[in-house]
């Protein structure tokens, strides 16, 4: 096998490999942007965040009530009766 045959084989293998890598990176880039768009569309709206905050406050009040019944000191804001 001489040098020109080896170079021909290497080029015939490398060109499709490089093309495939470029296509793969392009597809990955597109899917990344599609995911960013989906996350932005499904990001919790202000009303949903307010509901989550309300639920967290209610859970915090339950924990404070349990702490009061168990006579455990609470060093953050106390439960309001």
Secondary structure, DSSP 8 states (H G I E B T S, - for coil): --HHHHHHHHHHHHHHHHHHHHHHHHHHHHHHHHHHHHHHHHS--HHHHHHHHHHHHHHHHHHHHHHHHTT----SS----
